[in-house]
Amino acid sequence: MKKIIFISMLILAILLIGVGACKTEPKPQPAPPPAVQEPPPPPPAEEYHPPTPPPEEVWDLDKYFNRNQKNIILDGAQSYTVQRGDTLVSIARRFYGDGSYYPLIVIASDEVTDPDRIEVGMNLTIPVLKENLDDAQAKSSLNSFFADIARLEDSRGRYGTAELMRQHTE
């Protein structure tokens, strides 16, 4: 029995020595890849603001159209005071059912010098649309003014609106 214990101990010692001899130095770990830097976030989107013409491009109605020879019928015209949020298109839509007739309001309202620039409190004259379209002289003046407005809209890059104004002159 002593012999068995001795042999077992010898085998155990050989195994322990063998295992120890097989140990090697740990392999160095490769360096981790460099951290990927994420691109900076895009700048915040700017709010859209419609283009505003520079001051030298502000359209002076009186410079291009003689209001004294407008031949527009004002009999039965209504008065309207501009409220906050109003545009000439929204006012024309309210009174005429079609916002594209806003030039009739512009030509009749002496306070308006630029169709893009109306202010709260302005008093506008709202002529009767049908009477002006049925009268030859009034329609001729209105057609001429629609053509002027079409040129203005073209100069401001609003080609669709300009085309709509030209359709009213046909």
C-alpha positions as CSV (number, residue, x, y, z in Angstrom):
1,M,0.0,0.0,0.0
2,K,2.9,2.3,0.7
3,K,4.0,1.5,-2.7
4,I,0.7,2.6,-4.2
5,I,0.6,5.8,-2.3
6,F,4.2,6.5,-3.4
7,I,3.4,5.9,-7.0
8,S,0.3,8.0,-6.8
9,M,2.2,10.8,-5.3
10,L,4.9,10.5,-7.9
11,I,2.3,10.6,-10.7
12,L,0.7,13.6,-9.1
13,A,4.0,15.4,-8.8
14,I,4.9,14.6,-12.4
15,L,1.5,16.0,-13.5
16,L,1.9,19.1,-11.5
17,I,5.4,19.7,-12.8
18,G,4.2,19.0,-16.4
19,V,1.4,21.4,-16.1
20,G,3.7,24.1,-14.7
21,A,6.2,23.5,-17.5
22,C,3.5,23.9,-20.1
23,K,2.5,27.3,-18.9
24,T,3.6,30.1,-21.2
25,E,3.5,33.8,-20.8
26,P,0.1,35.2,-21.8
27,K,0.1,36.6,-25.3
28,P,-0.2,40.4,-25.3
29,Q,-3.7,41.5,-26.3
30,P,-3.9,43.5,-29.4
31,A,-4.6,47.2,-28.8
32,P,-8.3,48.0,-29.2
33,P,-9.1,49.8,-32.4
34,P,-9.2,53.6,-32.0
35,A,-12.6,54.9,-31.0
36,V,-14.7,56.0,-33.9
37,Q,-15.6,59.6,-33.5
38,E,-19.1,60.3,-34.5
39,P,-19.6,63.3,-36.8
40,P,-20.9,66.4,-35.1
41,P,-24.6,66.8,-35.3
42,P,-25.9,68.9,-38.1
43,P,-26.7,72.5,-37.3
44,P,-30.3,73.0,-36.3
45,A,-32.6,73.7,-39.3
46,E,-33.4,77.3,-39.7
47,E,-37.0,78.4,-39.8
48,Y,-38.2,79.3,-43.3
49,H,-38.8,82.9,-43.9
50,P,-40.2,83.9,-47.3
51,P,-37.9,86.1,-49.2
52,T,-38.3,89.8,-48.6
53,P,-37.1,92.1,-51.3
54,P,-34.3,94.5,-50.4
55,P,-35.5,98.0,-49.7
56,E,-34.6,99.2,-53.2
57,E,-36.9,96.5,-54.6
58,V,-40.0,97.6,-52.6
59,W,-42.7,98.2,-55.2
60,D,-44.1,101.7,-55.1
61,L,-47.5,101.4,-56.6
62,D,-47.8,105.1,-57.3
63,K,-44.6,105.1,-59.3
64,Y,-46.0,102.5,-61.7
65,F,-49.7,103.2,-61.8
66,N,-51.7,106.5,-62.0
67,R,-54.5,106.0,-59.4
68,N,-56.3,109.1,-60.7
69,Q,-57.0,107.4,-64.0
70,K,-57.9,104.0,-62.7
71,N,-61.5,104.0,-63.9
72,I,-62.5,101.6,-61.1
73,I,-66.1,101.7,-60.0
74,L,-66.3,102.5,-56.3
75,D,-70.1,102.8,-56.0
76,G,-71.2,100.2,-53.4
77,A,-67.6,99.6,-52.2
78,Q,-67.2,98.5,-48.6
79,S,-64.5,99.7,-46.2
80,Y,-62.4,97.2,-44.3
81,T,-59.8,97.7,-41.5
82,V,-56.9,95.3,-41.7
83,Q,-56.7,92.9,-38.7
84,R,-53.8,91.0,-37.4
85,G,-53.0,88.0,-39.6
86,D,-54.8,89.5,-42.7
87,T,-53.2,89.4,-46.1
88,L,-54.6,90.9,-49.3
89,V,-55.2,87.4,-50.6
90,S,-57.2,86.4,-47.5
91,I,-59.2,89.6,-47.6
92,A,-60.0,89.1,-51.3
93,R,-61.0,85.5,-50.6
94,R,-63.3,86.7,-47.9
95,F,-65.0,89.3,-50.1
96,Y,-64.7,87.8,-53.6
97,G,-64.4,84.1,-52.9
98,D,-61.1,84.1,-54.8
99,G,-57.9,85.5,-53.4
100,S,-56.4,86.2,-56.8
101,Y,-58.6,89.3,-57.2
102,Y,-56.6,91.2,-54.5
103,P,-55.3,93.7,-57.1
104,L,-58.7,95.2,-57.2
105,I,-58.4,96.0,-53.5
106,V,-54.9,97.4,-54.0
107,I,-55.9,99.7,-56.9
108,A,-58.8,101.1,-54.9
109,S,-57.0,101.5,-51.6
110,D,-54.8,104.5,-51.5
111,E,-53.0,103.4,-48.4
112,V,-51.5,100.3,-50.1
113,T,-48.2,101.1,-51.9
114,D,-46.9,97.5,-52.0
115,P,-49.2,94.4,-52.1
116,D,-46.8,92.6,-49.6
117,R,-47.0,95.4,-47.1
118,I,-50.3,95.9,-45.4
119,E,-50.5,96.8,-41.7
120,V,-53.0,96.3,-39.0
121,G,-55.3,99.3,-38.9
122,M,-55.0,100.2,-42.6
123,N,-58.4,101.1,-44.1
124,L,-59.0,99.3,-47.4
125,T,-61.6,100.0,-50.0
126,I,-63.3,96.8,-51.2
127,P,-65.0,97.5,-54.6
128,V,-67.8,95.4,-55.9
129,L,-66.1,92.8,-58.1
130,K,-68.9,92.0,-60.5
131,E,-69.5,95.7,-61.4
132,N,-65.9,96.2,-62.2
133,L,-65.6,93.1,-64.3
134,D,-68.8,93.9,-66.2
135,D,-67.8,97.5,-67.0
136,A,-65.5,97.8,-70.1
137,Q,-63.4,100.8,-68.8
138,A,-63.1,99.4,-65.3
139,K,-62.1,96.0,-66.7
140,S,-59.5,97.6,-69.0
141,S,-57.9,99.4,-66.1
142,L,-58.1,96.3,-64.0
143,N,-56.4,94.2,-66.7
144,S,-53.6,96.7,-67.0
145,F,-53.1,96.6,-63.3
146,F,-53.2,92.8,-63.2
147,A,-50.4,92.9,-65.8
148,D,-48.4,95.3,-63.5
149,I,-48.9,92.9,-60.6
150,A,-47.8,90.0,-62.8
151,R,-44.5,91.8,-63.5
152,L,-44.1,92.5,-59.8
153,E,-44.7,88.8,-58.9
154,D,-42.2,87.7,-61.6
155,S,-39.6,90.0,-60.1
156,R,-40.1,88.4,-56.7
157,G,-39.8,84.9,-58.1
158,R,-43.5,84.1,-57.7
159,Y,-44.1,82.7,-61.1
160,G,-47.3,80.8,-60.4
161,T,-48.9,83.9,-58.9
162,A,-47.7,86.0,-61.9
163,E,-49.2,83.5,-64.3
164,L,-52.5,83.6,-62.4
165,M,-52.5,87.5,-62.7
166,R,-51.9,87.2,-66.4
167,Q,-54.9,84.8,-66.8
168,H,-57.1,87.6,-65.3
169,T,-56.1,89.8,-68.2
170,E,-57.3,87.5,-70.9
